[in-house]
Amino acid sequence: MADRSRPRRFVAGSPFNRSPEPEPPAEQYAVQDRVTHDRYGLGRVVAVEDDTALVVDFGSRVMRIRMPCPRMTKL
């Protein structure tokens, strides 16, 4: 059984000592940006709704995509 009254020793190279890395900034989209979506394919942004959603024209359909969307990237 381990003695819990003593503090744990510090190990300099331990991955548990590191603070979490900050998240990368969310992509900013503008009207006329070209995008690709994993499910719908290539498209063009036709409207931006207060950084909460995008309206994207994928050619065969126009979709409203809520942000952030990990399945969509800007080209």
BELFEN-V693704 format. One record per helix or strand of 2 or more residues. SS is the DSSP state (A for helix, B for strand). FROM is the first residue (numbers start at 1). LEN is the number of residues. If there is no record, write none. Layout:
SS:FROM:LEN  SS:FROM:LEN
This chain:
A:15:3  B:34:4  B:41:9  B:53:5  B:62:5  B:72:3
